Amino acid sequence: MLFDWWEALPTRPSVPFVGWVGFTEVIVAASFLAPTWIAISAVANGWNPLLQFVAIMLAGAIQGFLVAFVHWAFLVRARTVPPLLAWLGLSSMASALAWGVAQLPTLLPRSTPASITTLLTLASIAIALALPNVAQWYALRPVSSRARLFAAVSYAAWLVGAGIMAGTVSILAHVNNLAATIILLIGGAYAGVLVVSVGTWMAARWLTMSQPKNSPPAKKKSAVVKRVAPSSASHKRK
């Protein structure tokens, strides 16, 4: 296989905290640059709205692929191996669709009341964040009975991270100082991505923990009975 080299590396009982969180922070932060740059360029250069919509969805697919590949590599080392093509393909398509859903409120007419726009924006973000996690749950189902727990905890982490970013943006609307704006923007982005990284690590740790064994005591007891029975029988013969 194409990625057998990673499976040949030393395995771990679970995903490492520093490795998972560090790589996730870097990949998530870096993968947001492309959609953000496209959105800024589209507004600055007057792109066609349909072209902007499709370009951001493609950038979202790249983001989903990068994040999914990093997480797959750590899961493989922990001996929880989701099918590679299903994991990457579903994650990429779901991430592209998520960015499409997140853009839907921008297509509303300008005359739309602010309350409706805010409600639709929150709903679109909640749905968009759920899509990649549902895709990964579907890919993990044949591998682990904890796939649903992994998706639920990851989704909660993304929701909290998005909430931190939304709070940062709302605060920035009332800040006029450039230095404070940059500090708040970087700090809010870092805090949001850190929550996502730690939350998904917790989900992955629970996913890769070994299942408890319930049967050994009963087996040992039966083995003892079988050994004692012949000796007692010979004693009676004597």
C-alpha positions as CSV (number, residue, x, y, z in Angstrom):
1,M,0.0,0.0,0.0
2,L,1.0,3.6,-0.5
3,F,1.2,4.4,3.2
4,D,2.6,1.2,4.6
5,W,5.7,3.1,5.7
6,W,3.7,4.8,8.5
7,E,2.2,1.5,9.7
8,A,5.7,0.1,10.0
9,L,6.7,2.8,12.6
10,P,6.5,1.8,16.3
11,T,3.0,1.6,17.6
12,R,1.5,3.3,20.7
13,P,-1.2,2.3,23.1
14,S,-3.1,5.5,22.3
15,V,-2.5,8.8,20.5
16,P,0.1,11.1,22.1
17,F,-1.1,14.4,23.5
18,V,1.8,16.6,22.3
19,G,1.9,15.1,18.8
20,W,-1.8,15.2,18.2
21,V,-2.4,18.6,19.6
22,G,0.7,20.1,18.0
23,F,0.1,18.8,14.5
24,T,-3.7,19.6,14.7
25,E,-3.0,23.2,15.7
26,V,-0.6,23.7,12.8
27,I,-2.7,21.9,10.2
28,V,-6.0,23.5,11.2
29,A,-4.5,27.0,11.4
30,A,-2.7,26.6,8.1
31,S,-5.7,25.1,6.3
32,F,-7.8,28.1,7.2
33,L,-5.5,30.4,5.3
34,A,-6.6,29.4,1.8
35,P,-10.4,29.9,2.3
36,T,-9.7,33.2,4.1
37,W,-7.4,34.4,1.4
38,I,-9.9,33.5,-1.3
39,A,-12.7,35.3,0.5
40,I,-10.6,38.5,1.0
41,S,-9.5,38.4,-2.7
42,A,-13.0,37.9,-3.9
43,V,-14.3,40.9,-2.1
44,A,-11.3,43.1,-3.0
45,N,-11.3,42.1,-6.7
46,G,-15.1,41.8,-7.2
47,W,-15.2,38.1,-8.1
48,N,-18.3,36.6,-9.4
49,P,-20.3,35.3,-6.4
50,L,-20.6,31.8,-7.9
51,L,-16.9,31.6,-8.6
52,Q,-16.2,32.7,-5.0
53,F,-18.6,30.1,-3.6
54,V,-17.0,27.2,-5.6
55,A,-13.4,28.4,-4.9
56,I,-14.0,28.5,-1.1
57,M,-15.6,25.0,-1.3
58,L,-12.5,23.6,-3.1
59,A,-10.3,25.2,-0.5
60,G,-12.5,23.6,2.2
61,A,-12.0,20.2,0.6
62,I,-8.2,20.7,0.8
63,Q,-8.6,21.6,4.5
64,G,-10.6,18.5,5.2
65,F,-8.1,16.3,3.4
66,L,-5.1,17.7,5.3
67,V,-6.7,17.5,8.8
68,A,-8.1,14.0,8.1
69,F,-4.7,12.7,6.9
70,V,-2.9,13.9,10.0
71,H,-5.5,12.3,12.2
72,W,-5.5,9.1,10.2
73,A,-1.7,8.8,10.6
74,F,-2.0,9.0,14.4
75,L,-4.9,6.6,14.5
76,V,-2.9,4.1,12.5
77,R,-0.1,4.2,15.0
78,A,-2.6,3.5,17.8
79,R,-3.9,0.4,15.8
80,T,-7.3,1.9,15.1
81,V,-7.2,2.0,11.3
82,P,-10.2,3.6,9.4
83,P,-10.2,2.7,5.7
84,L,-7.9,5.3,4.1
85,L,-9.9,6.1,1.0
86,A,-13.2,6.3,2.9
87,W,-11.7,8.4,5.7
88,L,-10.0,10.9,3.4
89,G,-12.6,11.0,0.7
90,L,-15.6,11.4,3.0
91,S,-13.7,14.0,5.2
92,S,-12.7,16.0,2.1
93,M,-16.2,16.0,0.6
94,A,-17.9,16.8,3.9
95,S,-15.5,19.7,4.5
96,A,-16.2,21.1,1.1
97,L,-19.9,20.8,1.7
98,A,-19.5,22.4,5.2
99,W,-17.8,25.5,3.6
100,G,-20.7,25.7,1.2
101,V,-23.3,25.5,3.9
102,A,-21.4,28.1,5.9
103,Q,-21.5,30.5,3.0
104,L,-25.3,30.3,2.5
105,P,-26.2,33.2,4.8
106,T,-24.0,35.5,2.6
107,L,-26.4,34.9,-0.2
108,L,-29.4,36.4,1.7
109,P,-30.7,39.7,0.4
110,R,-29.5,42.8,2.1
111,S,-33.0,43.6,3.2
112,T,-33.2,40.5,5.4
113,P,-33.8,41.4,9.1
114,A,-30.7,41.1,11.2
115,S,-32.3,38.7,13.6
116,I,-33.1,36.2,10.8
117,T,-29.6,36.6,9.4
118,T,-28.0,35.9,12.8
119,L,-30.2,32.9,13.3
120,L,-29.5,31.4,9.9
121,T,-25.7,32.1,10.4
122,L,-25.6,30.2,13.7
123,A,-27.6,27.3,12.2
124,S,-25.4,27.1,9.1
125,I,-22.2,27.1,11.3
126,A,-23.7,24.3,13.5
127,I,-24.6,22.2,10.5
128,A,-21.3,22.9,8.7
129,L,-19.2,21.8,11.8
130,A,-21.3,18.6,12.1
131,L,-20.8,17.4,8.5
132,P,-17.1,16.4,8.7
133,N,-17.7,14.7,12.1
134,V,-20.7,12.7,10.6
135,A,-18.5,11.7,7.7
136,Q,-15.7,10.4,10.0
137,W,-18.2,8.6,12.2
138,Y,-19.5,6.8,9.1
139,A,-15.9,5.8,8.1
140,L,-15.1,4.7,11.6
141,R,-18.2,2.5,12.2
142,P,-16.6,-0.7,10.8
143,V,-13.5,-0.2,12.9
144,S,-14.7,0.8,16.4
145,S,-17.9,0.7,18.5
146,R,-16.8,4.1,19.9
147,A,-17.1,5.9,16.5
148,R,-20.2,7.8,17.7
149,L,-18.4,9.0,20.9
150,F,-15.5,10.1,18.8
151,A,-17.7,12.1,16.5
152,A,-19.8,13.6,19.3
153,V,-16.7,14.8,21.4
154,S,-15.0,16.2,18.2
155,Y,-18.1,18.1,17.3
156,A,-18.4,19.6,20.7
157,A,-14.8,20.7,20.5
158,W,-15.4,22.4,17.1
159,L,-18.5,24.1,18.5
160,V,-16.6,25.6,21.4
161,G,-13.7,26.6,19.2
162,A,-16.1,28.3,16.8
163,G,-17.8,30.0,19.7
164,I,-14.4,31.4,20.9
165,M,-13.7,32.8,17.4
166,A,-17.2,34.3,17.1
167,G,-16.7,36.0,20.5
168,T,-13.4,37.3,19.4
169,V,-14.9,38.8,16.2
170,S,-17.7,40.4,18.2
171,I,-15.2,42.0,20.5
172,L,-13.0,43.2,17.6
173,A,-16.0,45.1,16.3
174,H,-15.7,47.5,19.2
175,V,-11.8,47.8,19.1
176,N,-10.3,50.7,17.1
177,N,-6.6,50.2,18.1
178,L,-4.6,48.3,15.4
179,A,-2.2,46.6,17.8
180,A,-5.0,45.5,20.1
181,T,-6.9,44.2,17.1
182,I,-4.0,42.1,15.9
183,I,-3.3,40.7,19.5
184,L,-7.0,39.8,20.0
185,L,-7.3,38.2,16.6
186,I,-4.2,36.0,17.0
187,G,-5.1,35.2,20.6
188,G,-8.7,34.3,19.7
189,A,-7.6,32.2,16.8
190,Y,-5.0,30.4,18.9
191,A,-7.5,29.7,21.7
192,G,-10.1,28.4,19.3
193,V,-7.8,26.1,17.5
194,L,-6.3,24.9,20.9
195,V,-9.7,23.9,22.1
196,V,-10.3,22.0,18.9
197,S,-7.0,20.2,19.1
198,V,-7.4,19.2,22.8
199,G,-11.0,18.2,22.3
200,T,-10.3,16.0,19.3
201,W,-7.3,14.4,21.2
202,M,-9.7,13.4,24.0
203,A,-12.0,11.9,21.4
204,A,-9.2,10.0,19.8
205,R,-7.9,8.8,23.1
206,W,-11.2,7.3,24.0
207,L,-11.5,5.8,20.6
208,T,-8.2,4.1,20.8
209,M,-8.3,2.8,24.4
210,S,-8.3,-1.0,24.6
211,Q,-11.6,-2.7,25.5
212,P,-11.8,-4.2,29.0
213,K,-11.9,-8.0,29.1
214,N,-14.7,-9.7,31.1
215,S,-14.2,-13.4,30.7
216,P,-10.7,-14.4,32.2
217,P,-11.9,-15.0,35.8
218,A,-14.6,-17.5,34.7
219,K,-12.1,-19.4,32.5
220,K,-9.6,-19.7,35.3
221,K,-12.2,-21.1,37.7
222,S,-13.3,-23.8,35.2
223,A,-9.6,-24.7,34.6
224,V,-9.1,-25.3,38.3
225,V,-12.2,-27.5,38.6
226,K,-10.9,-29.7,35.8
227,R,-7.6,-30.2,37.4
228,V,-9.0,-31.0,40.9
229,A,-11.5,-33.5,39.6
230,P,-9.0,-36.2,38.5
231,S,-7.0,-36.0,41.8
232,S,-10.1,-36.4,43.9
233,A,-11.1,-39.4,41.9
234,S,-7.8,-41.1,42.4
235,H,-7.9,-40.4,46.1
236,K,-11.2,-42.2,46.3
237,R,-9.8,-45.2,44.5
238,K,-7.0,-45.5,47.1
